[in-house]
Amino acid sequence: MANRELDYYEGQSSSGIVSFQDEPLVLVDELDQVMGFLDKAAAHSGQGVLHRAFSLFIFNPQGELLLQQRAPGKRLWPGFWSNTCCSHPRRGEAMEIAIHRRLGEELGMQCELAFQFKFQYQAQFDAEGAEHELCWVYVGHSDALPVANVNEIAALRYVSPAALDQEIATQPQTFTPWFKIEWERLRREYPHVLVPSALVSS
């Protein structure tokens, strides 16, 4: 159970288009103050333009984290393993709306999500593209069966914190850079959120 693959292709997948290169992202400064708006493609070009984003970590009642492997069609870090869900609020969209919208769009799930921290990072994928985000990190617990959107997700699996620590230590190149930063900080500063929870929500 520490590292379970989910066979979501047998009746547990969806195929809606939920990401658009021309959707406007929220540009911010280092204090997370809104500076303007820019389409997704341009915000990720070159070294990237700092914009607001979020990352979600969903645990099952056994304390295992739901990981996703990014779809092969992703412009940045295709095929890499990452946290449960990550994306951006759109122009005029409150963060609380955005996080639940995206969780539903990618995984067909809904649950309570508790804010933990925000941080800024820049990660270069290649000469043409990068992530440069001020990212809000949330944690939730659910026993719902995920329904993966195949346009966003290539595979899913649950993994225990201990097994994940070992995998990141031995195969760091298989994980997205933001996920490794977030996981290390959750482990170090927010260990209480990793405790198996009786709280489950479909």
Phi and psi restraints in degrees (value plus and minus 20) as a CYANA .aco file:
   2 ALA   PHI     -92.8   -52.8
   2 ALA   PSI     -38.1     1.9
   3 ASN   PHI    -173.2  -133.2
   3 ASN   PSI      51.1    91.1
   4 ARG   PHI    -117.7   -77.7
   4 ARG   PSI     107.3   147.3
   5 GLU   PHI     -97.8   -57.8
   5 GLU   PSI     121.2   161.2
   6 LEU   PHI    -124.6   -84.6
   6 LEU   PSI     101.8   141.8
   7 ASP   PHI    -107.2   -67.2
   7 ASP   PSI      59.8    99.8
   8 TYR   PHI    -103.5   -63.5
   8 TYR   PSI     -27.2    12.8
   9 TYR   PHI     -90.3   -50.3
   9 TYR   PSI     -41.6    -1.6
  10 GLU   PHI    -110.9   -70.9
  10 GLU   PSI      60.2   100.2
  11 GLY   PHI      60.0   100.0
  11 GLY   PSI     -12.3    27.7
  12 GLN   PHI    -148.6  -108.6
  12 GLN   PSI      25.1    65.1
  13 SER   PHI    -160.8  -120.8
  13 SER   PSI     139.4   179.4
  14 SER   PHI    -156.5  -116.5
  14 SER   PSI     148.4   188.4
  15 SER   PHI    -160.4  -120.4
  15 SER   PSI       5.7    45.7
  16 GLY   PHI     -90.3   -50.3
  16 GLY   PSI     125.6   165.6
  17 ILE   PHI    -103.4   -63.4
  17 ILE   PSI      98.1   138.1
  18 VAL   PHI    -143.7  -103.7
  18 VAL   PSI     -25.7    14.3
  19 SER   PHI    -137.7   -97.7
  19 SER   PSI     116.2   156.2
  20 PHE   PHI    -155.4  -115.4
  20 PHE   PSI     111.6   151.6
  21 GLN   PHI     -87.3   -47.3
  21 GLN   PSI     -39.6     0.4
  22 ASP   PHI    -119.9   -79.9
  22 ASP   PSI     -13.8    26.2
  23 GLU   PHI     -91.4   -51.4
  23 GLU   PSI     118.2   158.2
  24 PRO   PHI     -97.5   -57.5
  24 PRO   PSI     107.0   147.0
  25 LEU   PHI    -118.7   -78.7
  25 LEU   PSI     141.8   181.8
  26 VAL   PHI    -114.0   -74.0
  26 VAL   PSI      92.1   132.1
  27 LEU   PHI     -99.8   -59.8
  27 LEU   PSI     119.4   159.4
  28 VAL   PHI    -156.3  -116.3
  28 VAL   PSI     145.3   185.3
  29 ASP   PHI    -116.7   -76.7
  29 ASP   PSI    -193.5  -153.5
  30 GLU   PHI     -87.8   -47.8
  30 GLU   PSI     -34.8     5.2
  31 LEU   PHI    -116.7   -76.7
  31 LEU   PSI     -11.2    28.8
  32 ASP   PHI      47.9    87.9
  32 ASP   PSI       7.4    47.4
  33 GLN   PHI    -107.6   -67.6
  33 GLN   PSI     115.4   155.4
  34 VAL   PHI     -86.5   -46.5
  34 VAL   PSI     109.1   149.1
  35 MET   PHI    -131.9   -91.9
  35 MET   PSI     -32.0     8.0
  36 GLY   PHI     131.6   171.6
  36 GLY   PSI    -181.3  -141.3
  37 PHE   PHI    -161.2  -121.2
  37 PHE   PSI     129.4   169.4
  38 LEU   PHI    -173.2  -133.2
  38 LEU   PSI     123.9   163.9
  39 ASP   PHI     -85.2   -45.2
  39 ASP   PSI     132.9   172.9
  40 LYS   PHI     -75.6   -35.6
  40 LYS   PSI     -64.4   -24.4
  41 ALA   PHI     -80.5   -40.5
  41 ALA   PSI     -66.1   -26.1
  42 ALA   PHI     -88.8   -48.8
  42 ALA   PSI     -55.4   -15.4
  43 ALA   PHI     -86.2   -46.2
  43 ALA   PSI     -42.0    -2.0
  44 HIS   PHI    -125.7   -85.7
  44 HIS   PSI     -13.3    26.7
  45 SER   PHI    -103.1   -63.1
  45 SER   PSI     133.6   173.6
  46 GLY   PHI      39.9    79.9
  46 GLY   PSI    -143.9  -103.9
  47 GLN   PHI    -111.3   -71.3
  47 GLN   PSI     -17.3    22.7
  48 GLY   PHI      63.1   103.1
  48 GLY   PSI     134.8   174.8
  49 VAL   PHI    -133.4   -93.4
  49 VAL   PSI     111.1   151.1
  50 LEU   PHI     -78.0   -38.0
  50 LEU   PSI     104.4   144.4
  51 HIS   PHI    -163.1  -123.1
  51 HIS   PSI     143.5   183.5
  52 ARG   PHI    -101.6   -61.6
  52 ARG   PSI     118.7   158.7
  53 ALA   PHI    -167.6  -127.6
  53 ALA   PSI     155.4   195.4
  54 PHE   PHI    -166.5  -126.5
  54 PHE   PSI     135.0   175.0
  55 SER   PHI    -151.8  -111.8
  55 SER   PSI     114.0   154.0
  56 LEU   PHI    -134.9   -94.9
  56 LEU   PSI     117.4   157.4
  57 PHE   PHI    -141.1  -101.1
  57 PHE   PSI      93.3   133.3
  58 ILE   PHI    -131.5   -91.5
  58 ILE   PSI     104.7   144.7
  59 PHE   PHI    -128.9   -88.9
  59 PHE   PSI     127.5   167.5
  60 ASN   PHI    -107.2   -67.2
  60 ASN   PSI     154.6   194.6
  61 PRO   PHI     -81.9   -41.9
  61 PRO   PSI     -38.6     1.4
  62 GLN   PHI    -105.2   -65.2
  62 GLN   PSI     -21.6    18.4
  63 GLY   PHI      65.8   105.8
  63 GLY   PSI      -7.9    32.1
  64 GLU   PHI    -107.2   -67.2
  64 GLU   PSI     121.4   161.4
  65 LEU   PHI    -109.8   -69.8
  65 LEU   PSI     115.3   155.3
  66 LEU   PHI    -103.0   -63.0
  66 LEU   PSI      96.2   136.2
  67 LEU   PHI    -122.8   -82.8
  67 LEU   PSI     130.2   170.2
  68 GLN   PHI    -142.7  -102.7
  68 GLN   PSI     125.4   165.4
  69 GLN   PHI    -117.5   -77.5
  69 GLN   PSI     104.8   144.8
  70 ARG   PHI     -86.1   -46.1
  70 ARG   PSI     121.9   161.9
  71 ALA   PHI     -81.1   -41.1
  71 ALA   PSI     130.2   170.2
  72 PRO   PHI     -84.3   -44.3
  72 PRO   PSI     -39.6     0.4
  73 GLY   PHI    -104.9   -64.9
  73 GLY   PSI     -21.1    18.9
  74 LYS   PHI     -85.8   -45.8
  74 LYS   PSI     118.3   158.3
  75 ARG   PHI     -86.7   -46.7
  75 ARG   PSI     -60.2   -20.2
  76 LEU   PHI    -134.9   -94.9
  76 LEU   PSI     111.1   151.1
  77 TRP   PHI      32.7    72.7
  77 TRP   PSI      28.8    68.8
  78 PRO   PHI     -86.1   -46.1
  78 PRO   PSI     119.6   159.6
  79 GLY   PHI      60.8   100.8
  79 GLY   PSI     -23.4    16.6
  80 PHE   PHI    -103.5   -63.5
  80 PHE   PSI     129.6   169.6
  81 TRP   PHI    -102.7   -62.7
  81 TRP   PSI     124.4   164.4
  82 SER   PHI    -171.4  -131.4
  82 SER   PSI    -198.2  -158.2
  83 ASN   PHI     -87.3   -47.3
  83 ASN   PSI     156.6   196.6
  84 THR   PHI     -73.9   -33.9
  84 THR   PSI     -65.1   -25.1
  85 CYS   PHI    -181.4  -141.4
  85 CYS   PSI     121.7   161.7
  86 CYS   PHI    -171.5  -131.5
  86 CYS   PSI     125.0   165.0
  87 SER   PHI    -189.7  -149.7
  87 SER   PSI    -174.0  -134.0
  88 HIS   PHI    -155.9  -115.9
  88 HIS   PSI     123.9   163.9
  89 PRO   PHI     -91.4   -51.4
  89 PRO   PSI     127.3   167.3
  90 ARG   PHI    -111.5   -71.5
  90 ARG   PSI     149.0   189.0
  91 ARG   PHI     -75.6   -35.6
  91 ARG   PSI     106.5   146.5
  92 GLY   PHI      59.1    99.1
  92 GLY   PSI     -15.0    25.0
  93 GLU   PHI    -123.9   -83.9
  93 GLU   PSI     104.5   144.5
  94 ALA   PHI     -85.7   -45.7
  94 ALA   PSI     127.5   167.5
  95 MET   PHI     -78.4   -38.4
  95 MET   PSI     -60.4   -20.4
  96 GLU   PHI     -82.6   -42.6
  96 GLU   PSI     -51.2   -11.2
  97 ILE   PHI     -94.4   -54.4
  97 ILE   PSI     -64.0   -24.0
  98 ALA   PHI     -82.2   -42.2
  98 ALA   PSI     -63.6   -23.6
  99 ILE   PHI     -85.8   -45.8
  99 ILE   PSI     -58.8   -18.8
 100 HIS   PHI     -95.9   -55.9
 100 HIS   PSI     -55.3   -15.3
 101 ARG   PHI     -77.7   -37.7
 101 ARG   PSI     -70.7   -30.7
 102 ARG   PHI     -89.5   -49.5
 102 ARG   PSI     -56.8   -16.8
 103 LEU   PHI     -80.5   -40.5
 103 LEU   PSI     -59.3   -19.3
 104 GLY   PHI     -89.5   -49.5
 104 GLY   PSI     -61.8   -21.8
 105 GLU   PHI     -85.1   -45.1
 105 GLU   PSI     -61.1   -21.1
 106 GLU   PHI    -106.1   -66.1
 106 GLU   PSI     -55.3   -15.3
 107 LEU   PHI    -149.4  -109.4
 107 LEU   PSI     -20.7    19.3
 108 GLY   PHI      40.7    80.7
 108 GLY   PSI       9.6    49.6
 109 MET   PHI    -138.4   -98.4
 109 MET   PSI     135.2   175.2
 110 GLN   PHI    -161.7  -121.7
 110 GLN   PSI     117.1   157.1
 111 CYS   PHI    -181.9  -141.9
 111 CYS   PSI     147.3   187.3
 112 GLU   PHI     -86.0   -46.0
 112 GLU   PSI     119.4   159.4
 113 LEU   PHI    -147.0  -107.0
 113 LEU   PSI     104.3   144.3
 114 ALA   PHI    -127.1   -87.1
 114 ALA   PSI     105.2   145.2
 115 PHE   PHI     -86.2   -46.2
 115 PHE   PSI     118.7   158.7
 116 GLN   PHI    -134.2   -94.2
 116 GLN   PSI     -73.6   -33.6
 117 PHE   PHI    -185.9  -145.9
 117 PHE   PSI     148.6   188.6
 118 LYS   PHI    -148.5  -108.5
 118 LYS   PSI     133.7   173.7
 119 PHE   PHI    -174.7  -134.7
 119 PHE   PSI     141.2   181.2
 120 GLN   PHI    -132.0   -92.0
 120 GLN   PSI     119.6   159.6
 121 TYR   PHI    -171.6  -131.6
 121 TYR   PSI     140.5   180.5
 122 GLN   PHI    -153.5  -113.5
 122 GLN   PSI     110.5   150.5
 123 ALA   PHI    -156.7  -116.7
 123 ALA   PSI     104.9   144.9
 124 GLN   PHI    -112.7   -72.7
 124 GLN   PSI     103.2   143.2
 125 PHE   PHI    -107.7   -67.7
 125 PHE   PSI     -70.2   -30.2
 126 ASP   PHI    -172.6  -132.6
 126 ASP   PSI    -191.4  -151.4
 127 ALA   PHI     -85.8   -45.8
 127 ALA   PSI     -44.5    -4.5
 128 GLU   PHI    -118.9   -78.9
 128 GLU   PSI     -34.2     5.8
 129 GLY   PHI    -169.3  -129.3
 129 GLY   PSI     129.5   169.5
 130 ALA   PHI    -176.5  -136.5
 130 ALA   PSI     145.0   185.0
 131 GLU   PHI    -124.0   -84.0
 131 GLU   PSI     114.3   154.3
 132 HIS   PHI    -162.2  -122.2
 132 HIS   PSI      75.2   115.2
 133 GLU   PHI    -150.8  -110.8
 133 GLU   PSI     131.3   171.3
 134 LEU   PHI    -126.9   -86.9
 134 LEU   PSI      84.8   124.8
 135 CYS   PHI    -127.4   -87.4
 135 CYS   PSI     110.5   150.5
 136 TRP   PHI    -114.0   -74.0
 136 TRP   PSI     111.4   151.4
 137 VAL   PHI    -131.5   -91.5
 137 VAL   PSI     109.8   149.8
 138 TYR   PHI    -146.3  -106.3
 138 TYR   PSI     132.1   172.1
 139 VAL   PHI    -147.8  -107.8
 139 VAL   PSI     119.7   159.7
 140 GLY   PHI    -161.8  -121.8
 140 GLY   PSI     148.2   188.2
 141 HIS   PHI    -149.9  -109.9
 141 HIS   PSI     117.9   157.9
 142 SER   PHI    -177.4  -137.4
 142 SER   PSI     126.9   166.9
 143 ASP   PHI    -125.4   -85.4
 143 ASP   PSI     -10.3    29.7
 144 ALA   PHI     -90.2   -50.2
 144 ALA   PSI     126.7   166.7
 145 LEU   PHI    -100.4   -60.4
 145 LEU   PSI     100.9   140.9
 146 PRO   PHI     -87.9   -47.9
 146 PRO   PSI     125.0   165.0
 147 VAL   PHI    -137.8   -97.8
 147 VAL   PSI      78.5   118.5
 148 ALA   PHI     -96.2   -56.2
 148 ALA   PSI     115.9   155.9
 149 ASN   PHI    -103.0   -63.0
 149 ASN   PSI      94.0   134.0
 150 VAL   PHI     -90.2   -50.2
 150 VAL   PSI     -34.2     5.8
 151 ASN   PHI     -95.7   -55.7
 151 ASN   PSI     -39.4     0.6
 152 GLU   PHI    -130.2   -90.2
 152 GLU   PSI     -49.1    -9.1
 153 ILE   PHI    -148.7  -108.7
 153 ILE   PSI     109.6   149.6
 154 ALA   PHI    -110.9   -70.9
 154 ALA   PSI     -52.1   -12.1
 155 ALA   PHI    -181.6  -141.6
 155 ALA   PSI     140.4   180.4
 156 LEU   PHI    -152.2  -112.2
 156 LEU   PSI     131.9   171.9
 157 ARG   PHI    -180.0  -140.0
 157 ARG   PSI     132.3   172.3
 158 TYR   PHI    -117.5   -77.5
 158 TYR   PSI     123.3   163.3
 159 VAL   PHI    -165.2  -125.2
 159 VAL   PSI     122.3   162.3
 160 SER   PHI     -95.0   -55.0
 160 SER   PSI     133.3   173.3
 161 PRO   PHI     -74.8   -34.8
 161 PRO   PSI     -62.7   -22.7
 162 ALA   PHI     -84.1   -44.1
 162 ALA   PSI     -63.1   -23.1
 163 ALA   PHI     -86.4   -46.4
 163 ALA   PSI     -57.2   -17.2
 164 LEU   PHI     -86.1   -46.1
 164 LEU   PSI     -61.8   -21.8
 165 ASP   PHI     -76.0   -36.0
 165 ASP   PSI     -65.5   -25.5
 166 GLN   PHI     -84.9   -44.9
 166 GLN   PSI     -61.1   -21.1
 167 GLU   PHI     -87.4   -47.4
 167 GLU   PSI     -60.7   -20.7
 168 ILE   PHI     -85.4   -45.4
 168 ILE   PSI     -57.1   -17.1
 169 ALA   PHI     -86.7   -46.7
 169 ALA   PSI     -55.6   -15.6
 170 THR   PHI    -117.2   -77.2
 170 THR   PSI     -44.3    -4.3
 171 GLN   PHI    -155.8  -115.8
 171 GLN   PSI      35.5    75.5
 172 PRO   PHI     -81.6   -41.6
 172 PRO   PSI     -45.2    -5.2
 173 GLN   PHI     -91.1   -51.1
 173 GLN   PSI     -29.1    10.9
 174 THR   PHI    -113.2   -73.2
 174 THR   PSI     -22.0    18.0
 175 PHE   PHI    -135.3   -95.3
 175 PHE   PSI     131.5   171.5
 176 THR   PHI     -88.2   -48.2
 176 THR   PSI     129.0   169.0
 177 PRO   PHI     -84.1   -44.1
 177 PRO   PSI     -59.4   -19.4
 178 TRP   PHI     -86.6   -46.6
 178 TRP   PSI     -56.6   -16.6
 179 PHE   PHI     -82.8   -42.8
 179 PHE   PSI     -62.3   -22.3
 180 LYS   PHI     -83.5   -43.5
 180 LYS   PSI     -59.3   -19.3
 181 ILE   PHI     -83.9   -43.9
 181 ILE   PSI     -67.1   -27.1
 182 GLU   PHI     -85.7   -45.7
 182 GLU   PSI     -63.2   -23.2
 183 TRP   PHI     -83.7   -43.7
 183 TRP   PSI     -63.3   -23.3
 184 GLU   PHI     -80.7   -40.7
 184 GLU   PSI     -60.1   -20.1
 185 ARG   PHI     -92.4   -52.4
 185 ARG   PSI     -58.7   -18.7
 186 LEU   PHI     -80.8   -40.8
 186 LEU   PSI     -64.0   -24.0
 187 ARG   PHI     -83.4   -43.4
 187 ARG   PSI     -58.7   -18.7
 188 ARG   PHI    -102.4   -62.4
 188 ARG   PSI     -63.7   -23.7
 189 GLU   PHI    -128.1   -88.1
 189 GLU   PSI     -37.2     2.8
 190 TYR   PHI    -152.7  -112.7
 190 TYR   PSI      29.8    69.8
 191 PRO   PHI     -82.1   -42.1
 191 PRO   PSI     -43.6    -3.6
 192 HIS   PHI     -84.5   -44.5
 192 HIS   PSI     -47.5    -7.5
 193 VAL   PHI     -96.5   -56.5
 193 VAL   PSI     -30.7     9.3
 194 LEU   PHI    -112.7   -72.7
 194 LEU   PSI     -25.1    14.9
 195 VAL   PHI     -92.2   -52.2
 195 VAL   PSI     113.4   153.4
 196 PRO   PHI     -70.8   -30.8
 196 PRO   PSI     113.2   153.2
 197 SER   PHI    -132.3   -92.3
 197 SER   PSI     124.5   164.5
 198 ALA   PHI    -100.5   -60.5
 198 ALA   PSI     -32.5     7.5
 199 LEU   PHI     -97.0   -57.0
 199 LEU   PSI      97.1   137.1
 200 VAL   PHI    -152.0  -112.0
 200 VAL   PSI     125.9   165.9
 201 SER   PHI    -168.5  -128.5
 201 SER   PSI     110.9   150.9
